[in-house]
Amino acid sequence: MKRLTSAPNLALATLWADQLCAAGIDASVQRAWAGSIAGEIPPDQALPEVWVTDEARHAEAQALLHELRHPPWHEWVCRECLERVEGPFEVCWNCGTPRPGAA
């Protein structure tokens, strides 16, 4: 097993581990409940951690985690109303026209 990252909270650690598992990378959350003793130990030592079981897939897991933490943002101009649309939106917020190339 190899440590991938620490997470700011249990919800994100669990989400990241679940997403890695869904991609076929066996991952688990360690120190899930250590937050309850923060103060008795340094707070940064009480954060939940995501670990990868197969050390050979650590780099692949890092790349996937980077994508999860930094989703691609698209900026496009609506072909109907010429409104500039920023973010992960599939339709124009102004007129409802689908983004070019969106399914």
Buried (B, 14 or more C-beta within 10 A) or exposed (E): EEEBBBBEEBEBBBBBBEBBEEBEBBBBBBBBEBBEEEEEEEEEEBBBBBBBBEEEBBEBBEEBBEEBEEEEEBEBEBEEEEEEBEEEBEEBEEEEBBBEEEE
